[in-house]
């Protein structure tokens, strides 16, 4: 999140209502110049945390490419992190909104605002029944969600989906119930974000995109609600980080984005609040999530693989005006993201896998 790129890192800013092209109360990373607020015509995104760091890097590199070409008029690219102050003013002249922190709130930000406030959303799932049909889902990158545990802890190197269901439902509470050779210790299953469980129906709902994807993939029918979180579960930690004290417990397990972990550790894209700490992704159903420090393509072909998307309003995406052309110039089939070697390198560095050319820049909707 380098300030001159125009990337707004949520944990580094405190932006209130924009006036006269500037924002008040900004707090930028020390030793960096302070850029102006995004202009009304700039392309500003919000949403799920999995691709925060990648979007920040892409924004920096896309804006640099415009500057290198002497282009001073094309809209710049910006991205707000999912973590930070509770409210944000995304761009100059925009309404102040609650900061989107997951796919659901990002879709709401698109649905209840115009391009004067938000232009695109980072989404961690495909379209579902009930999503606005006029929001297009643009396939972005491939990722997967596995379980992680502290290095040197008591967890085995592999768990099955069934074992994970039993652990989170509290039907299995000791490692020796998995394997008698494991330590005699109480397992500590952790849910990122907030969850609600109904013991009468044995159903749970999850606010975290990572937990929802993890639960859906581990459930026989693909319904995350049937992945029941029982009374032994600890919740409330932030997604895709290992700095919370509970995650240092040698018996802790927690869902984790494979791409995010590879980007943090192998790609070096880690910082306070965005660091896996002692957590290491573990094998699930016999397949390793990483290989040679990178994301294992074979793991992405399992039920635990997923596609991350960008959400855009169909009227904006297909528009023939300057705004529509600007969106497609970045994320369209022939746009910078789909064709630039720099963008491809950014995706690899952040641990994700690129989509085939015929998929990149395509759209789908509910």
WODA-V498973 format. One record per pair of residues at least 12 apart in sequence whose C-alpha atoms are under 6 Angstrom apart, sorted by the first residue. I is the first residue (numbers start at 1). J is the second residue. D is the distance in Angstrom with one decimal. If there is no record, write none. Layout:
i=[I,I]
j=[J,J]
d=[D,D]
This chain:
i=[1,5,7,7,7,8,8,9,9,10,10,10,10,11,12,12,13,13,13,14,14,15,16,16,17,17,18,18,21,22,38,38,39,39,40,40,41,42,42,43,43,44,44,44,44,45,45,45,45,46,46,46,47,47,47,47,47,47,47,47,48,48,48,48,48,49,52,59,59,63,82,86,86,87,90,94,94,103,106,120,120,121,121,122,123,123,123,124,127,127,128,129,131,133,133,134,135,135,135,136,136,136,136,136,136,136,137,137,137,137,137,137,138,138,138,138,138,139,140,140,141,141,141,141,141,142,142,142,142,143,143,143,143,143,144,144,144,144,144,144,145,145,145,145,145,146,146,147,147,147,147,147,148,148,148,148,148,148,149,149,149,149,150,150,150,151,151,153,154,154,157,158,158,159,160,160,161,168,169,169,169,170,170,173,173,174,174,187,188,188,189,189,189,190,190,190,190,190,191,192,192,192,192,192,193,193,193,194,194,202,203,203,203,204,204,205,212,215,217,217,240,241,241,241,242,242,242,243,259,259,262,262,263,263,263,267,267,331,332,333,333,338]
j=[56,60,56,78,79,79,80,80,81,80,81,83,84,84,27,28,26,27,28,26,27,88,88,89,89,96,92,93,92,37,91,92,91,92,91,92,75,75,76,77,119,78,79,118,119,79,119,120,121,79,80,121,82,100,101,102,103,106,121,122,101,102,103,122,123,82,81,77,78,76,101,98,99,99,117,116,117,123,121,311,312,310,311,310,308,309,310,308,365,366,366,366,366,365,366,314,312,313,314,311,312,313,314,363,364,365,309,310,311,363,364,365,309,310,361,362,363,309,308,309,307,308,353,354,355,306,307,352,353,259,305,306,307,352,257,258,300,304,305,306,214,256,257,258,304,255,256,254,255,256,281,282,253,254,279,280,281,282,252,253,279,280,250,278,279,278,280,250,250,251,282,283,284,284,284,285,218,229,228,229,230,230,232,186,187,186,187,251,251,252,233,252,253,233,234,235,253,254,235,235,236,237,238,239,208,236,237,207,236,228,225,226,228,225,228,225,224,227,303,304,256,274,275,276,276,277,279,277,351,352,294,351,349,350,351,349,350,361,361,360,361,360]
d=[5.7,4.4,5.7,5.0,5.8,5.9,5.4,5.8,5.4,5.6,4.5,5.7,4.7,4.4,5.8,5.4,5.2,4.7,5.8,4.9,5.9,5.5,6.0,5.7,5.5,5.9,5.2,5.6,5.4,5.5,4.8,5.9,6.0,5.3,5.9,5.2,5.9,4.4,5.0,4.9,5.6,4.7,5.6,5.6,5.3,4.7,5.9,4.7,5.3,6.0,5.1,5.0,5.9,5.2,5.6,5.4,6.0,4.6,5.2,4.5,5.5,4.0,5.2,5.4,5.7,5.2,5.6,5.1,5.8,5.8,4.4,5.8,5.5,5.0,5.9,5.7,4.6,4.9,5.5,5.4,4.9,5.4,4.8,4.9,5.9,4.9,5.6,4.7,5.7,5.1,5.5,5.7,5.8,5.8,5.2,5.4,5.6,4.5,5.5,5.6,5.3,6.0,5.5,5.8,5.6,5.1,5.9,5.7,4.7,5.4,5.2,5.7,5.3,5.0,6.0,5.8,4.7,4.5,5.4,4.7,5.8,5.4,5.8,5.2,5.8,6.0,4.6,5.8,5.0,5.6,5.8,5.3,5.9,5.7,5.9,5.5,5.7,5.5,4.0,5.2,5.9,5.5,4.5,5.6,5.7,5.6,5.6,5.4,4.3,5.7,5.8,5.9,5.6,5.4,5.8,5.2,4.1,5.5,6.0,4.8,5.1,5.6,5.9,5.0,4.3,5.7,6.0,4.2,5.7,5.6,5.7,4.5,5.6,5.3,5.6,4.4,4.8,5.1,5.2,5.0,4.5,5.5,5.9,5.6,5.3,4.5,5.4,5.0,5.4,4.5,5.2,5.7,5.1,5.7,4.7,5.6,5.9,5.0,4.5,5.7,5.5,4.8,5.5,5.4,5.3,4.5,5.7,5.5,5.6,5.7,5.1,5.1,5.2,4.9,5.2,5.6,5.8,5.5,5.4,5.3,5.3,5.5,5.1,4.4,4.2,4.7,5.8,5.6,4.2,4.8,5.9,4.7,5.9,3.8,4.4,5.0,5.8,5.9,4.3,5.9,4.1,6.0]
